[in-house]
Amino acid sequence: MPYIQVYIHLVWTTKERFPFLNSLEVREKVWKHIKENALSKSIYLDFVGGHIDHCHALLSLGNDKSLSEIMQLIKGESAYWINKTKLTKEKFAWQDEYFAGGVAYDRIDIVRNYIRKQEEHHKKRTFHDEYEDFLNRNGFELLKDGQVIKRS
């Protein structure tokens, strides 16, 4: 049996960055559901959180699912659940894209704390600024037309 410990910090947004998750109560329900759903699918989701228009997750990649499969399972099922339970007034959807960056084992607590403090963090900093920093830290570049490319 392989033993795999590859931690990944994921970030994805609501469709068109619409503030669907506009109350702390809604966000807490969504994060709890995402965590429980991941567990039921044998996805090791270490920590999840976010703000009104985006989600952060820290997960450890296993040996039986690809990252794209994991994201499909997490995002697809959570959007279905949010709509089924009428958690938002409008029809909920996640943006198709997501970003993923590897996390060194000695930085896991830093990433957990960063995700944990999203509410406080976004009182001082916009998601757009956070987004650009995440891209830069992980070797991506945001072009003027909104496209994202991997720097060589």
Backbone bond lengths (Angstrom), bond angles and torsions (degrees), N, CA, C in turn:
res aa  C-N    CA-C-N  psi(-1)  N-CA   C-N-CA  omega(-1)  CA-C   N-CA-C  phi
1 M - - - 1.444 - - 1.528 108.73 -
2 P 1.343 117.92 131.45 1.461 119.71 178.21 1.531 110.98 -76.10
3 Y 1.314 114.93 147.15 1.460 121.44 175.39 1.520 106.44 -113.88
4 I 1.321 115.64 114.64 1.462 121.07 -174.16 1.521 109.51 -122.12
5 Q 1.326 114.77 132.98 1.457 120.13 175.61 1.524 107.99 -138.64
6 V 1.320 115.39 86.31 1.459 122.31 179.31 1.526 106.35 -122.91
7 Y 1.326 115.82 107.42 1.465 120.08 -179.51 1.518 110.37 -88.95
8 I 1.332 114.72 139.36 1.459 121.87 -177.72 1.526 108.89 -132.64
9 H 1.333 115.17 133.30 1.463 122.06 173.67 1.526 106.47 -97.06
10 L 1.327 115.95 119.77 1.463 122.50 -177.92 1.519 110.10 -110.64
11 V 1.311 115.38 144.96 1.468 121.27 175.11 1.521 107.16 -138.28
12 W 1.337 115.60 130.88 1.459 119.73 173.87 1.513 108.66 -144.40
13 T 1.335 115.35 158.32 1.463 120.11 -173.63 1.524 111.55 -116.91
14 T 1.310 113.65 164.70 1.459 119.77 171.81 1.527 107.61 -71.95
15 K 1.311 116.32 160.18 1.467 121.51 179.89 1.525 109.52 -55.61
16 E 1.321 115.42 125.47 1.464 123.42 -179.62 1.530 112.34 54.96
17 R 1.303 115.30 23.48 1.477 123.59 -179.55 1.536 112.27 54.76
18 F 1.320 115.16 33.49 1.459 120.43 177.18 1.530 108.12 -68.97
19 P 1.348 118.17 136.56 1.472 120.70 -177.26 1.535 113.40 -77.27
20 F 1.330 115.97 60.11 1.464 121.24 178.77 1.525 111.66 -59.82
21 L 1.323 116.43 -36.53 1.468 122.06 -173.28 1.524 109.38 -93.67
22 N 1.329 115.62 55.66 1.456 120.83 -168.00 1.527 116.07 -85.52
23 S 1.300 118.06 5.97 1.467 119.34 173.59 1.524 109.32 -133.22
24 L 1.311 114.88 149.22 1.463 120.23 179.82 1.527 110.12 -60.40
25 E 1.323 117.07 -37.69 1.471 121.01 179.73 1.536 111.24 -60.68
26 V 1.327 116.69 -45.46 1.466 120.66 179.01 1.521 109.80 -64.08
27 R 1.329 116.78 -47.02 1.469 119.80 -179.70 1.520 111.67 -58.12
28 E 1.320 116.92 -46.05 1.471 119.71 -179.38 1.517 111.67 -60.87
29 K 1.330 117.45 -39.26 1.464 120.65 177.48 1.528 110.99 -64.89
30 V 1.325 116.67 -42.31 1.469 120.77 -179.32 1.520 110.20 -65.88
31 W 1.343 117.91 -46.33 1.473 120.00 -179.26 1.529 110.56 -62.32
32 K 1.328 116.22 -41.77 1.474 119.69 178.99 1.533 110.04 -62.56
33 H 1.316 116.59 -44.15 1.465 119.85 -179.49 1.532 111.05 -64.35
34 I 1.309 116.68 -43.93 1.471 119.89 179.74 1.524 109.71 -59.33
35 K 1.324 116.98 -44.32 1.474 121.27 -179.37 1.535 110.23 -62.34
36 E 1.344 117.07 -47.07 1.471 121.29 -179.25 1.530 111.23 -64.97
37 N 1.320 116.79 -41.42 1.457 121.26 179.25 1.531 110.48 -63.32
38 A 1.320 116.80 -43.22 1.467 120.63 178.71 1.527 110.05 -60.10
39 L 1.306 116.33 -45.80 1.467 120.95 -179.99 1.530 110.66 -59.21
40 S 1.328 116.56 -42.03 1.467 120.44 -178.94 1.530 112.10 -65.93
41 K 1.328 117.05 -20.40 1.468 121.90 -179.72 1.527 111.57 -105.29
42 S 1.326 116.61 16.20 1.473 122.64 179.94 1.529 112.72 57.52
43 I 1.331 115.02 37.82 1.459 121.68 173.66 1.522 106.38 -104.36
44 Y 1.334 116.99 123.49 1.460 119.39 -178.97 1.520 109.67 -84.58
45 L 1.326 115.39 91.44 1.454 122.79 177.58 1.518 106.58 -94.63
46 D 1.298 116.19 105.56 1.455 122.80 -175.58 1.525 112.05 -70.76
47 F 1.330 116.61 -45.82 1.462 120.15 -176.22 1.523 108.88 -153.41
48 V 1.327 117.02 144.55 1.460 121.93 178.51 1.527 108.89 -141.95
49 G 1.320 115.87 145.24 1.460 121.82 178.10 1.516 108.70 -174.62
50 G 1.310 115.81 -171.35 1.457 118.69 178.91 1.504 111.10 161.29
51 H 1.317 114.49 -153.27 1.454 119.80 -177.46 1.527 109.05 -141.95
52 I 1.316 117.87 -160.52 1.467 122.10 -169.38 1.526 114.74 -63.62
53 D 1.337 116.98 -22.99 1.460 118.93 -175.18 1.525 114.16 -134.40
54 H 1.329 117.16 13.85 1.462 118.36 -179.76 1.523 111.46 -159.66
55 C 1.324 113.57 164.92 1.457 121.02 -177.85 1.529 109.57 -132.23
56 H 1.324 115.48 141.17 1.464 123.06 172.57 1.521 106.79 -115.87
57 A 1.309 116.35 143.59 1.459 120.36 174.77 1.522 108.77 -144.34
58 L 1.312 114.71 145.56 1.458 121.97 173.17 1.515 105.73 -115.65
59 L 1.327 116.27 121.26 1.458 118.72 -179.98 1.517 110.04 -134.74
60 S 1.307 113.79 159.10 1.453 120.79 174.56 1.516 106.78 -108.07
61 L 1.305 114.89 121.60 1.458 121.11 -178.19 1.521 109.95 -70.06
62 G 1.314 116.33 130.60 1.463 121.34 177.79 1.513 110.95 -92.26
63 N 1.308 116.39 -167.63 1.461 120.33 -177.53 1.527 113.41 -102.16
64 D 1.343 118.02 0.88 1.462 117.83 -174.09 1.525 114.66 -117.78
65 K 1.347 118.34 -1.89 1.466 120.39 179.89 1.529 109.15 -138.09
66 S 1.324 115.02 141.58 1.462 119.25 175.06 1.526 109.07 -80.54
67 L 1.314 115.69 164.19 1.457 120.03 178.60 1.521 111.10 -62.13
68 S 1.320 117.44 -41.53 1.469 119.30 179.72 1.532 111.35 -64.69
69 E 1.331 117.34 -36.52 1.468 120.59 177.00 1.530 110.36 -65.71
70 I 1.313 116.59 -42.98 1.470 121.22 178.84 1.521 110.24 -60.48
71 M 1.328 116.34 -45.81 1.466 119.22 -179.17 1.522 111.28 -64.29
72 Q 1.315 116.79 -38.97 1.463 119.92 177.63 1.532 110.26 -62.52
73 L 1.318 116.45 -43.72 1.468 120.42 179.87 1.527 111.81 -65.06
74 I 1.311 117.38 -42.22 1.466 120.74 -178.07 1.527 111.35 -72.66
75 K 1.318 116.50 -53.40 1.463 119.79 -175.71 1.527 111.89 -69.24
76 G 1.327 117.00 -46.32 1.464 120.21 -177.16 1.508 112.78 -62.55
77 E 1.322 116.23 -47.15 1.459 119.79 -177.97 1.520 110.88 -68.55
78 S 1.336 117.62 -39.74 1.474 118.64 -178.03 1.529 110.89 -67.93
79 A 1.328 118.41 -38.34 1.463 120.36 176.99 1.534 110.09 -63.60
80 Y 1.333 116.05 -42.90 1.465 120.45 177.64 1.533 109.99 -59.53
81 W 1.324 117.50 -46.73 1.463 122.38 -178.56 1.526 111.18 -63.97
82 I 1.332 117.56 -43.87 1.472 121.39 179.66 1.522 109.87 -59.32
83 N 1.327 117.44 -43.49 1.467 120.61 179.65 1.526 111.91 -71.05
84 K 1.327 116.54 -40.37 1.465 120.30 -179.52 1.532 111.36 -62.95
85 T 1.318 116.33 -39.18 1.466 120.24 -178.30 1.531 112.40 -88.89
86 K 1.342 116.04 0.28 1.472 121.92 179.47 1.534 111.55 54.04
87 L 1.318 114.60 44.68 1.460 120.95 -179.24 1.525 111.45 -70.76
88 T 1.336 116.59 -25.94 1.467 121.01 177.23 1.528 108.99 -121.07
89 K 1.329 115.58 154.40 1.463 119.77 -179.53 1.528 111.12 -69.01
90 E 1.316 116.21 -42.57 1.453 121.89 -179.89 1.528 110.00 -89.46
91 K 1.341 115.91 162.06 1.473 119.72 175.78 1.523 108.04 -65.26
92 F 1.311 115.74 123.80 1.459 122.36 -175.65 1.520 111.45 -84.98
93 A 1.327 115.69 144.03 1.467 121.44 173.03 1.520 109.68 -154.77
94 W 1.325 114.99 146.79 1.463 121.46 171.34 1.521 107.91 -93.13
95 Q 1.320 117.57 151.34 1.462 123.11 171.25 1.529 107.90 -64.61
96 D 1.311 117.92 148.62 1.464 120.99 179.96 1.528 111.99 -64.32
97 E 1.322 117.10 -39.90 1.452 121.43 -174.82 1.521 112.11 -73.44
98 Y 1.313 114.10 159.74 1.461 121.49 171.34 1.520 107.16 -155.04
99 F 1.306 115.94 162.71 1.457 121.56 177.12 1.511 108.60 -120.86
100 A 1.309 115.20 144.43 1.457 120.68 -179.41 1.519 108.76 -138.60
101 G 1.324 115.80 134.84 1.457 120.72 176.76 1.513 109.78 -136.69
102 G 1.318 116.04 140.85 1.457 120.82 178.47 1.521 111.60 -67.98
103 V 1.331 115.88 148.29 1.462 122.23 179.89 1.527 108.35 -123.36
104 A 1.315 115.54 123.03 1.465 120.08 176.44 1.530 109.00 -66.48
105 Y 1.321 115.88 146.56 1.466 120.78 -175.99 1.529 112.18 -54.55
106 D 1.322 118.24 -37.75 1.468 120.50 -178.09 1.526 113.07 -77.21
107 R 1.333 118.20 -0.51 1.473 121.97 178.46 1.534 112.59 -112.25
108 I 1.315 117.13 3.17 1.464 120.69 -177.62 1.525 111.36 -58.91
109 D 1.327 118.19 -45.27 1.474 120.39 179.64 1.525 111.81 -63.00
110 I 1.319 117.25 -34.19 1.469 121.11 178.48 1.523 109.78 -65.38
111 V 1.327 117.25 -43.18 1.470 121.00 179.74 1.528 110.12 -68.13
112 R 1.332 117.56 -42.69 1.479 120.01 176.81 1.523 110.38 -56.48
113 N 1.321 116.39 -46.91 1.459 121.40 -178.64 1.527 110.94 -64.09
114 Y 1.305 116.52 -39.73 1.468 121.51 177.95 1.529 110.28 -61.10
115 I 1.317 116.77 -45.60 1.475 120.62 178.60 1.530 109.96 -66.29
116 R 1.315 117.24 -42.52 1.460 122.67 -179.22 1.534 111.51 -58.72
117 K 1.320 117.07 -33.16 1.471 121.11 -174.35 1.532 113.45 -98.74
118 Q 1.309 118.22 24.18 1.464 120.64 -178.90 1.526 112.99 -59.82
119 E 1.317 117.71 -40.17 1.467 120.07 -179.46 1.534 110.10 -59.24
120 E 1.305 116.14 -49.63 1.462 122.61 179.84 1.536 110.57 -66.28
121 H 1.302 115.73 -43.33 1.462 122.95 -177.58 1.532 111.43 -57.52
122 H 1.333 116.66 -43.50 1.462 119.78 -175.21 1.521 113.93 -82.50
123 K 1.302 117.63 1.61 1.465 120.44 168.84 1.529 109.23 -76.93
124 K 1.339 116.60 -23.22 1.460 121.97 -175.55 1.528 113.17 -109.94
125 R 1.311 116.94 -21.41 1.457 120.80 -169.17 1.520 110.94 -140.00
126 T 1.323 116.70 136.92 1.466 119.97 -179.90 1.528 110.98 -78.02
127 F 1.308 115.27 159.71 1.458 119.89 175.90 1.525 109.85 -63.22
128 H 1.332 117.34 -37.69 1.466 120.08 -179.30 1.529 111.04 -58.19
129 D 1.336 117.19 -44.38 1.475 120.50 177.88 1.524 110.24 -63.73
130 E 1.319 116.62 -42.65 1.461 121.59 178.69 1.535 110.18 -61.68
131 Y 1.307 115.79 -43.18 1.464 123.58 -179.91 1.530 110.43 -59.14
132 E 1.321 116.32 -48.93 1.464 119.96 179.38 1.529 111.68 -62.43
133 D 1.323 117.89 -41.21 1.469 120.99 177.47 1.524 111.27 -63.23
134 F 1.328 116.90 -43.44 1.463 120.98 179.18 1.527 109.87 -59.62
135 L 1.332 116.74 -44.31 1.463 120.55 178.78 1.522 110.75 -61.37
136 N 1.319 116.15 -47.76 1.470 120.46 -178.66 1.523 111.90 -62.12
137 R 1.328 117.27 -45.38 1.470 120.77 -179.42 1.521 112.34 -61.97
138 N 1.329 116.26 -27.08 1.456 120.07 -176.47 1.522 113.70 -106.61
139 G 1.343 116.43 16.12 1.459 120.42 172.25 1.511 116.15 80.87
140 F 1.329 118.21 21.61 1.458 121.79 176.76 1.518 109.32 -105.56
141 E 1.313 115.70 162.18 1.453 120.58 177.91 1.516 108.58 -131.51
142 L 1.333 116.39 132.42 1.465 122.71 177.23 1.522 107.57 -91.59
143 L 1.320 117.00 118.54 1.458 121.57 179.93 1.527 110.14 -85.24
144 K 1.321 116.37 163.42 1.466 121.06 -177.66 1.528 113.42 -59.81
145 D 1.328 116.97 -28.70 1.462 119.84 -179.52 1.530 112.78 -85.80
146 G 1.346 116.37 5.91 1.469 120.72 178.11 1.503 114.41 92.51
147 Q 1.338 117.62 -8.03 1.462 119.88 178.31 1.531 109.87 -72.99
148 V 1.313 115.25 152.15 1.454 121.15 177.44 1.520 107.38 -117.07
149 I 1.345 115.43 132.31 1.465 120.10 177.14 1.514 109.29 -126.64
150 K 1.309 116.49 156.35 1.457 123.19 175.99 1.519 107.09 -86.41
151 R 1.342 116.64 124.62 1.461 119.79 176.83 1.515 109.90 -70.83
152 S 1.299 115.97 146.82 1.468 119.09 179.75 1.509 111.20 -89.65
